[in-house]
Structure formats: C-alpha cells, structure tokens
Amino acid sequence: RRSPRHQLRLLRPSCLAGPRLSSTAGSSVAVLAGRAPSATMSSPDVNAKIQDYQQLRAELAQLIDNRQTMVTQVNETGMVKQELDVIEPGAAVYKLIGPVLIPQSHEDAVQNVDTRLTYIKAELEKVDKLIEEKEGQIQSLQEEIMTAQREMAMKAKEEAEAVAQEAIAA
C-alpha cells in the first residue's frame, strides 16, 4: 500500500471525475479547485510575527552597534585616564574642543575623565541589559514562529491527505 503522499503524486487531474486536484512544484500539498487550505504560509499572524522578528533583529543589531561604540569610548577614555595618572599634578593639560586646544587644570581633567568613564560604563551596562532582553524576545518569537509553521505544515499535510482520500474515493 502506498502512502497518501505517493497517491497524490500519481493522481492526474484529467482522469478525475470528482474535484480537480493540483500540486505545486512537486510538493505534496494539494488544493481542491476553488478551495485553498485554511493554513498557508501567508497567514497574517505568522507574517506579523516574522515582521516583528525582523524588527527585533534590526533593533538588536543597532544595540550591538551602540555597544561597540561605547566599548571603544571606554577604552579611549581609559587610556586618557592612564595618561593623566602618569603626568604630574601641576602639569599643563589641554582639552581639544573642535580645532582649538583649551588649557584645563589637571584636577578638572581627571575629574571630567572619571565622570565620563563612570557615565559610559553605566550606559554600557544598560545596553547590555537591553541586548539580553532583545535576545530573549527574539528567541521567544523565533520559537513561536517555528511552532506556528510546524502547525501549519501539519494542517496542510492533513488537508492534502484528506483531498487525496476524497480523490481516491471518487
């Protein structure tokens, strides 16, 4: 005895007296003439989930980009801090503002660099938490999409088998 999948491929629309069958590109999905299966890949719910997934991936990519920028800023600010720690407390320190070097006291420079470093590290921690949240959301949505696609595939298979059985009975 052959499986319904094989039976579907053996059927020819020209020799059927009952409803007309068609298959798409050698697949085992059959469609009754005038009636499409109720579960298809163009389901609005699944498409909406896929769009949400793509949006989350884009947001995650942006967060990762921001994180990389912050890591670079932490490294650069850390190097400035190391340089300020090496020089003598009374030494001349200049701050580059646009194309101009502005004199700044050593204490102010150290305080500004420390403040900037603290701020960037705090922002980096926030971004890390957001990345974790986005990754969790993406994982959850990915599982939902896969489950929905599995369910749709099973439903389509069941409908194809039912159509094949109807065609055999006709």
Disulfide bonds with the S-S distance in Angstrom:
none
